[in-house]
Amino acid sequence: MADFKNIGIVGAGSMGIGIAQIASTAGCSVLLYDNNSAAAEKSLNSLDKVLFRLVEKGKITSIKKEEILANIQIINSLEKLNKVELVIEAVIENEGIKQSLFKNLETIVSSSCVLASNTSSLSITALGSSLSDPTRFIGIHFFNPAPVMPLVEIIPALQSDTNLAIKIKKLMLKWHKTPVIAKDTPGFIVNRVVRPFYSEALRIYEEQIADFSTIDYAMKEIGGFKMGPFELMDFIGNDVNYAVTESVFKSFYYDPKYKPSIIQKQYAAAGWLGRKSSKGYYDYSNSTVKVDKEDQILLNQIFERILVLLINDAVEAFYLGVASKEDIDLAVMKGVNYPKGLIQWGEEKTFSWVMNTLDDLYEKYHEDRYRCSKLVRDWAKKN
Ligand SMILES: NC(=O)c1ccc[n+]([C@@H]2O[C@H](COP(=O)([O-])OP(=O)(O)OC[C@H]3O[C@@H](n4cnc5c(N)ncnc54)[C@H](O)[C@@H]3O)[C@@H](O)[C@H]2O)c1
């Protein structure tokens, strides 16, 4: 059985270099390819600086730093990947480009080499279909920044060998990651179940119930989230976050539950992308973020309205077999730093509360975004 000591990484952008760092830190030899060789060199230089800071902070020794760098070799042709046991692709998010890359890779690597994609939004099954042997294909989805965020979603394609996910799970544990296994469905686990964190916050703002800083304050102070929805959207980038929302909406055949917000589209269109453009929902150019401390009843209403939708979507994902309860809860804690697993949160608040709160919202709005999962109802009855 492959021990996955020799790894190939294709695409040396922010994700590719992060994955290279993880693999080389775990002692693997990494061959790193980018079709823009200057980009690969630039990434390796920035890794050198990242590792230097880790040495300064006492997190790694300078010997370890040199080992990590020595384990990574930039290659200038894909043909050099002929002896690796696993290739992880992290190139631009484009189905056609990824598929032709995998087709090409298949002619280079050995017949036992595992081929994997780090895609955030494309179907693993559709990418795998470009191969003549798709049984060796799988999704290995890291979170940004990859060396910092523990979560890795492992997504078998419909055609993947049945044992492949377990093999990759073992490897991710060796790489000191927290692996979860997800069904190949839009958004996998995290990018699916976290949608209401953004969409319901935007909706509350759109209804003029509260401003950005009040909504953020409610989620942080009452919910214990590290960042509020608007701070987080500004951090991710409104363009990137909007694109993910739109992609999930389309992939679910326009289920109104996942409908993107016009407000976010407008912010992206205005170039108010967030921190990277110095302006998003907040203005980062001059002052610190203003925080309103509104009355407790309003703050609590905001928090509960967003939380109840998150819990509902997490339960629905479990109901539809996207992942186990444990993996869904781990995914949000280790991939997006939620203070608690959403299904566990539902248990604590009780599923009767989840059902009644959703039914009240549905009664008021008659919109699909508030439809309660069948499993929430079943669990509420059991309570
Ligand atoms: N950035 C994130 O937050 C994040 C998180 C998880 C997964 N992802 C996924 O990871 C992948 C890469 O994202 P990123 O943010 O690192 O992008 P990036 O733009 O930083 O890097 C992509 C790199 O791929 C290279 N590239 C493009 N086409 C190529 C080809 N045909 N062959 C070789 N190299 C090629 C580019 O030169 C670039 O260096 C995408 O599929 C993305 O969806 C991104």
Ligand as a Chemical Component Dictionary entry (heavy atoms), coordinates in Angstrom:
data_LIG
# 
_chem_comp.id                   LIG 
_chem_comp.type                 NON-POLYMER 
_chem_comp.pdbx_formal_charge   0 
_chem_comp.three_letter_code    LIG 
# 
loop_
_chem_comp_atom.comp_id 
_chem_comp_atom.atom_id 
_chem_comp_atom.alt_atom_id 
_chem_comp_atom.type_symbol 
_chem_comp_atom.charge 
_chem_comp_atom.model_Cartn_x 
_chem_comp_atom.model_Cartn_y 
_chem_comp_atom.model_Cartn_z 
_chem_comp_atom.pdbx_ordinal 
LIG N1  N1  N 0  -8.391  30.562 -1.534  1  
LIG C1  C1  C 0  -9.234  29.857 -0.794  2  
LIG O1  O1  O 0  -9.796  30.350 0.201   3  
LIG C2  C2  C 0  -9.487  28.423 -1.135  4  
LIG C3  C3  C 0  -9.879  27.534 -0.109  5  
LIG C4  C4  C 0  -10.071 26.192 -0.427  6  
LIG C5  C5  C 0  -9.915  25.760 -1.737  7  
LIG N2  N2  N 1  -9.568  26.657 -2.707  8  
LIG C6  C6  C 0  -9.399  26.141 -4.067  9  
LIG O2  O2  O 0  -8.013  25.951 -4.315  10 
LIG C7  C7  C 0  -7.714  26.197 -5.692  11 
LIG C8  C8  C 0  -6.635  27.246 -5.781  12 
LIG O3  O3  O 0  -7.026  28.414 -5.111  13 
LIG P1  P1  P 0  -5.984  29.559 -4.705  14 
LIG O4  O4  O 0  -6.737  30.500 -3.834  15 
LIG O5  O5  O -1 -4.716  28.949 -4.222  16 
LIG O6  O6  O 0  -5.749  30.230 -6.122  17 
LIG P2  P2  P 0  -4.512  31.153 -6.612  18 
LIG O7  O7  O 0  -5.052  31.986 -7.691  19 
LIG O8  O8  O 0  -3.845  31.780 -5.438  20 
LIG O9  O9  O 0  -3.485  30.093 -7.230  21 
LIG C9  C9  C 0  -3.718  29.332 -8.379  22 
LIG C10 C10 C 0  -2.372  29.002 -9.004  23 
LIG O10 O10 O 0  -2.581  28.043 -10.052 24 
LIG C11 C11 C 0  -1.728  28.377 -11.125 25 
LIG N3  N3  N 0  -2.302  27.771 -12.332 26 
LIG C12 C12 C 0  -3.384  28.184 -13.045 27 
LIG N4  N4  N 0  -3.618  27.313 -14.063 28 
LIG C13 C13 C 0  -2.678  26.350 -13.985 29 
LIG C14 C14 C 0  -2.384  25.185 -14.751 30 
LIG N5  N5  N 0  -3.142  24.830 -15.783 31 
LIG N6  N6  N 0  -1.341  24.419 -14.375 32 
LIG C15 C15 C 0  -0.570  24.766 -13.323 33 
LIG N7  N7  N 0  -0.785  25.857 -12.563 34 
LIG C16 C16 C 0  -1.826  26.638 -12.899 35 
LIG C17 C17 C 0  -1.666  29.896 -11.134 36 
LIG O11 O11 O 0  -0.499  30.356 -11.784 37 
LIG C18 C18 C 0  -1.668  30.208 -9.634  38 
LIG O12 O12 O 0  -0.351  30.306 -9.120  39 
LIG C19 C19 C 0  -9.045  26.571 -6.342  40 
LIG O13 O13 O 0  -9.618  25.429 -6.883  41 
LIG C20 C20 C 0  -9.870  27.083 -5.174  42 
LIG O14 O14 O 0  -11.248 26.940 -5.385  43 
LIG C21 C21 C 0  -9.324  27.961 -2.427  44 
# 
loop_
_chem_comp_bond.comp_id 
_chem_comp_bond.atom_id_1 
_chem_comp_bond.atom_id_2 
_chem_comp_bond.value_order 
_chem_comp_bond.pdbx_ordinal 
LIG N1  C1  SING 1  
LIG C1  O1  DOUB 2  
LIG C1  C2  SING 3  
LIG C2  C3  SING 4  
LIG C2  C21 DOUB 5  
LIG C3  C4  DOUB 6  
LIG C4  C5  SING 7  
LIG C5  N2  DOUB 8  
LIG N2  C6  SING 9  
LIG N2  C21 SING 10 
LIG C6  O2  SING 11 
LIG C6  C20 SING 12 
LIG O2  C7  SING 13 
LIG C7  C8  SING 14 
LIG C7  C19 SING 15 
LIG C8  O3  SING 16 
LIG O3  P1  SING 17 
LIG P1  O4  DOUB 18 
LIG P1  O5  SING 19 
LIG P1  O6  SING 20 
LIG O6  P2  SING 21 
LIG P2  O7  DOUB 22 
LIG P2  O8  SING 23 
LIG P2  O9  SING 24 
LIG O9  C9  SING 25 
LIG C9  C10 SING 26 
LIG C10 O10 SING 27 
LIG C10 C18 SING 28 
LIG O10 C11 SING 29 
LIG C11 N3  SING 30 
LIG C11 C17 SING 31 
LIG N3  C12 SING 32 
LIG N3  C16 SING 33 
LIG C12 N4  DOUB 34 
LIG N4  C13 SING 35 
LIG C13 C14 SING 36 
LIG C13 C16 DOUB 37 
LIG C14 N5  SING 38 
LIG C14 N6  DOUB 39 
LIG N6  C15 SING 40 
LIG C15 N7  DOUB 41 
LIG N7  C16 SING 42 
LIG C17 O11 SING 43 
LIG C17 C18 SING 44 
LIG C18 O12 SING 45 
LIG C19 O13 SING 46 
LIG C19 C20 SING 47 
LIG C20 O14 SING 48 
# 
